[in-house]
Amino acid sequence: GHDQSLFTVVIPAGQPPGVVMLRNVFFPGCHIAIKGNSIHGDGKGHKFCNLRVKPLPDNYVMFESVESPGQYLALDSRGVCRSPLGMGPGDQDAHFFVRVDKQLHAYST
């Protein structure tokens, strides 16, 4: 499994509906951030961690950077971050499944 790719969905204060942050379940001080045309797993909850949820027709979602529109969170099959540039609905590495457990989690495909 990709336990390192398990994230809790956090609703950031002061953001419009549909904007979330993804906090690592195993390293709670680390959030996903899209900054400088790359994806970082050590964001500290700053503005680069705000992601807009984009629903897909197959019940998956994409996460788009609020600060850099058109850049999407993407992980390869090993859970390694890909470039956020040029990702679109046809790119499976940018598709995530959100499941409600005791908390709301996002899983890479």
Sequence and secondary structure as in RCSB ss.txt:
>XXXX:A:sequence
GHDQSLFTVVIPAGQPPGVVMLRNVFFPGCHIAIKGNSIHGDGKGHKFCNLRVKPLPDNYVMFESVESPGQYLAL
DSRGVCRSPLGMGPGDQDAHFFVRVDKQLHAYST
>XXXX:A:secstr
  GGG EEEE  TT  TTEEEEEESSSTT EEEEETTEEEEEE SSGGG EEEEE TTS EEEEESSSTT B  B
 TTS B  STT  TT GGG EEEEESSSEEEEE 
